[in-house]
Amino acid sequence: MAPTLRPARPDDAPAIARIYVAGWQDAYPGLLPDRLLVGMRHGEGRAASWARTIRHPGRGELVTVAEAEDGAVIGFAGGGPARSRGFAYDSEVYTLYVDGDHQEGGVGRRLFCGLAVELASALGPSLIVWVLAGNPARYFYEALGGRRVGRRSGSIGGAAIEELAYGWPDAAVLAASQG
C-alpha cells in the first residue's frame, strides 16, 4: 500500500530528525567532509529545531510527511517561497529525504510531487530545487522533467561545493507523477 501524505505535526519531529541525519550521512560521503557527517546527531536538539519549524513555519513554508500504514513517518519534504535571487521561480523544495528502508519504492516521488503541487497552489506555478552536483539525486529530478536552470558555488562544513538547480515552469505537470 502506498504511504499517506499529510502535513507534518510537531510530534513527527524526532522521526524527521532521524531521517534527515541518516539521509545526509547516506547521500553525501565524498561530497561533504567526513567530520561533518559523522558529527551529525538526530537527538533532542535537532528534533526540537524541526518541531519549531513545523509549529512556526515562515510565510508559505510547508513540511509534508509520508506515513506508512502503521503510522510511522518514512519520509518528508519541505519547501516554501524560492530563496534564490536571480531565478524567476515562485517556490522551492528545500529538503526531501526518505528512510533508507523505504527508498526505491516511489515514496520520494510522491513526496516531491505532492509538495510541489501544494506549493504551486499556495505560491504560484513555478518550482526550483537545488542539489549537490555530485549527488545522484540529480537524476531523480531530471526523470521528473526538471530542466537544469542554474549552477552555484558555495561551501558546507568548510568544503567547497557546487550545486545544480532544476526548474519546472509549471509544477502542475508533477501532479500526474504522484503515483
Disulfide bonds with the S-S distance in Angstrom:
none
